[in-house]
């Protein structure tokens, strides 16, 4: 028996130019800032959400949601790109320029300012050969956090670690496209089933996959990111079969709330939370938000250092409401500058690419082959922050 044509499908309702993705990602990024306010402001070890459900913080839920949305958008981007090179070029333009500027601002603006305000010992810029500010900017260029600490006395940005897992997911989707796998969604569906099985093993036998040597697979934190990303990828590939129903979304939200209260959130959320996110992307009344710009990535990468700076300078003594208001205001200001001074201009370079173009005949390496050429001036590739990113996904 075939699907009921009267029930709308995701493929019919999703408009790549008019949706709630930008608004939802901004809310999720701000959720990470709010979640970090308690531990970074020294108000509590975890946010009240985590203390209530004893399982997960607001920030972790937001990052998971980021990865799901990134999986949806990045897979859409890979399928619509005319070349592998162009796909990767777009992903690098979205992630690296703003990230590199954030490293520089953190190392050479935030660090000297904090050093001066708190009268911390030593010279944080160059004196510490292994933990200097210069080393922080240089050693972390590749997204891998080789040096998370500056001067031995502060960790500027504990949010950036999710960018590397997200970029690995980009590379994985690009590899699937290169091999032609994205043209056979049943293979991706089978892969997702395998990942769900692995997820159950993580839940019921937590130590079974430790030290396996598989990237992102050895612990539940990293593995959850991969699972949410691939859930988004599968939703894009099966968009013509994913029904959109308010009743199903309400039931999914109720199940998420129930597992938060009763336990087993990690077991059920990867399956039901994505459906809630799909409904929000399609039905929230904020579809024109994207005209104002996409500030989610800037909020995500600047929120953490801003909150650390505020705590180190005594703003935590003002109380949680004032601390959080200052953190959100300053973070939004940095995100605004990041988007309009860096990100927006970087994305204008999309037409520059090293093309690995699709051939008409699918060879043994899928449907892409390598040659140099200029890319079309107009791109149909969707942008995602991410993360986490991510942020993801932008």
N, C-alpha and C positions, 0 to 999 in steps of 0.2 A: 504494500500500500504506500503510495507516494505521499510527500509532504502536503499539508493543507495549504493551498495557494492563498487562502483568505488571511492567513497569519503573516504579517510583514517580516521580512528577513533583514539581517544586518546589511547585506549588500545593497538592498533597496533603499534603506534609510540613511546610510552613512554618506555624507557629503564632505569630501576632503577639503573643501574651501569654506564650509560653514558647519562647524560643530563646536562642541564644548571642550575640546582637548586643551587648548591654551589656558582656559579658566581652571579646569580641573587640575592640571599640572601645577599651576600657581598655588592653588589651595593645598595640594599635597606637599609642595616645597615649604610652604609656610607651616604645615603640620610638622615637618621635621624641625623647623626653628622652634616651634612651641614645645615640642617634645624634649629638645635639648635644654630648654630653659631651666628645668629643675636640676639636672646634674651639673650643668656648666655654671649656673648661678649659685650653686651650693645650697639649694633649697631642699633637695631630697635626692636620693640615689636614682629614682625613676619617676616618670610622670604619673599622675593619679590613675590614668588609664591602665598602665601596667600594674600598679599596686592593686587595682580593683580586680583585674582578670588573672594576675599571676602568670601571664604567658608572654605578652608582647606589648611593646610601646607604640604610641601613636606614630613615632618616627619610622619604626620598622614596618608597620602597616603601610605607611606612605611610600616607603622605598619599594616594597613589594608591588604596590599599585603602579609606581613608576615603571618598573620592569615589565609588567604586563602591557602597559600602553606602549612602551618602547618596542616590545616584541611585535605588536600589531603594526606599528608604523614602519619599523625597519624592514619587516617582511614585505610590506606594501612597496617600500622604496626599492628593495632588491628586485621585485617582480617588474616594476615599471622602468627601472634603469636600463639604458641601452648598452651599458658596459659595466664590468666588474670594477674597472679603474675609476669610473665616474661615481659609482656607488660608494667606494671607499673614500674617494676625494670629498664627497659631500659629508660623509660621516666625520672625517677629520676636520673639515671646516667648522662643523657644529660643535665639536668637542674641544679641540686643541687651542685655538687662539684665545678664547676667554679663559681657559684653564691656565695657559702660560702666563697671561697677564695677572691672573689671581695669584700665582706663585710669586711673581715679581712684586706685586703690591704687598703681599703678606711678608715677604722677606725684607724688602727695603723701605716700606712705609709703616706697616703695622708693628714690625719688630723693633725698629729704633724708637718709635713712639712709646711702645710699652716699656722698653728698656729705660727710657728717660723718665716716664711717669712713675714707675715702680722702683727705680734706682737698683735694678738687678745687677749682680756682679758680672764683671768681665765685659769684653767687647763681643756682642753677638754677631757682628757682621762677618768678620774674617778670622778672629783669633782662634776660635775652636775649629781645628782642622777637620774634624769629623762631624760636627754639628753646627757649623756656621750657617748664617743666613744665605750666604752665597752658595754653599753646598746644598741647602734645602731647595733653592730654585733650580740648581743644575742637576742634582741627582734625581729629582722627581719629574723631569721633563716628559718621561715616557708613560706617565699615568701610574707606573708601579711605585708605591711609596717606599723607596729605598731609605729615605731619611725623614721620618715623621716629626722629629723634634729639632728645635733650634736652641742652641746655647745650653742645652741640658736643663732648661727651666721652663719651657712651654712647648706644648704641642698645638700648633696653630690651627690645624684643620682635620678633625677626625671624621669628616664626611667624605673626603676625597677617595677613600679606599674603594667605594662602590663603582668608581668610574672605570677601573681596570676590568672587573668582571663584566661590566656592561659592554666595554669595547671588545672583549673576548666573544661575547654573544654576537656582536656585529660581525666579527670575523667568521664565526660559525655559520651565520645565515648567508654571508657572502660565499662561503665554501659550498654550502648546499645549492646556492644558485649556480655557481660555477660547474658543479657536477650535474646540474639539471634536475636536482631532487625537488625543487620547489614547483616544477611542472607536474609532479606526481604526488599530490597531497596525501594519498594513502600512506606513503612512506613516512611523511612527517607525522601523520596520525599514529602510525605504529611506534615511531620514536617517542611520541608523547606518552603513549601507553607504557612504554618501557621506563620513562622517567617517573611516571606516577608510581609504578611498582617500586622503583628505587626509593622514592619518597616514603612509601609505606615502610620499607626496610629501615630507613633513617629513623622513623618514628618509633617502631616497635623494637628494633635492635640498634640502639644509637651508636655502638662501637663497631658495627659490622663493616663499615666502609672507611674507617679511619686508616690513614697511611696506605691508601690504595695507589697513590701516585697519579690519579686522574685529576686533571685541573678542575677546580670548583666543585668536585664531587665528594670530597672527604669529610665535609662537615655540613650540618643542617643549615647554617646561616648562608653560606655561599650556594649550596645546592638549591635552596628555596628561590634564590634570585634566578637561577637558570630555569627552574620549573615555571615560574611566573612569566618569564620571557617567552618560553616556548608555548605556554598557554595563549599568549597574545599572538604569536606566530600562527598557531593552529586556528585561532578565531578569524584571522585575516584570510587564510587559505580556505576555510569552510564558511566564509561569510554568507554564501548563498543558501546555507542550511541552518544557520544560527537564527532561531526565531527571537523576536523582540516582543516581550510581553511584560506589562506592568505587574501582573499577578506573579509571574515567575521571578521578577526582580524583587518584589516584596518578600516572597518566600525565601529567596536567596539571602536577602538582608536579615531576615528573621533567623535563619540558620546560622549566619555569622554571629549575630548577637547571642544566640543560644550557646554556641561553642565557646564564646568569650566568657560566658557566665559559668558554664558547666565543665569546660575543658575540651580538649581535642581540637583546638583552633587550628593548629598546624596541620592536622590531618585533613580537615574539610575545607579550610579557607582557599587553598590553591584552586579548588574546583568551583566554589560558589562565589567567592569575592569577585572574580573576573566578570561574572554576569552582571553583578551590581554596577561595576565600572562601565560596562557596555551601555547599560540603560542610562547612566548619568551622562555619558558622552553624547548620547543621542537626544536626551529629553530635557536636560537642564536649560533654563531660559537665558543662557549667556553666550549664544552662538556668535555674537559680534565682537566678543572680547579680543579675538586675535588681531583686530585692526589696531589695537593699542600697543602691540608688541608682545613678545614671548619672554617674560621675565623669570620664568621658573628656574632656568639653569643658573642665572645669576644669584637668585635667592638661595639656591641649594649650595653653591660653592662659597658664598660670602657669609652665610648665616652663622656658621660655627666660629670662625675667627672673630666676628663682631661680638658674639656672646662671650667669648673668652676675654676679649679686651674689656668689655663692660664689667665683668666680674673682677678682673685683676685691678681695675681702677676704682673699685669700691661701689659700683652702681648696684650691686646686689643688696646693699644695705638699705636701698630705697624701697625694697619690697618687691615681690614678684610682679604685680601689675605694672609698676613703673619700669622695672627691668625689662619685662617682655615688650612693653610699648616702645622703649628705646631700641631694643634689639630689632624689632620688626621694622621700625621707621628707618634705621640706619641700613639695614639689610636691603630694604626696598630701594633706597637711594643708590646703593652700590649696584644693585641689579639693573636699575634704570640706566646708569652710566655704562655698565658692561654691555647691555644690549645695544644702546644707541652709538657707543663709541667703538665697540669691538665686534660684537656678534653680527649685527646687521650688515656691517661692511664686509666682514669675512664671508658671509653667505652670498654676497654679490659676485664672488669669485667662482661660483659654481660652474660657469661655462668653461673654465680652464681645467683640462683633465688629460690624463694619460688613459687612452681608451683601450679596453679589452672587450671588443665588441661582440655582440651576438651574431653568430652565423646563421644562415637560413637552415642549414642541415645540422642536426644535433650530432656532434661527434662523441667520442668516448669520454671527453671531459665536459659533457653538457652542451650548452648552446652558446658559449662565449669563446672567442679567439682573440689573440693579441695583435694590435697594430696601433700606430700613432695616428691620431686625428684630432680635430677640434670638436668639442661637444656642441650640441645644439644650444642656441641662445636661451631657449625656454625649457625649463625643467619641469617634469611631472613628478619629481621625486618628493615625497613628503619628508618633512623634517621632524625629528624627534629629539628631545633633549638628551634624556636620560639622561640619574640617578641619576640617581640614585642617585641622574642621574640623575642617564640617566639619562639622572638624573636623569633620565634619563632619557634621557632619551631624546632629548632634543637633538 
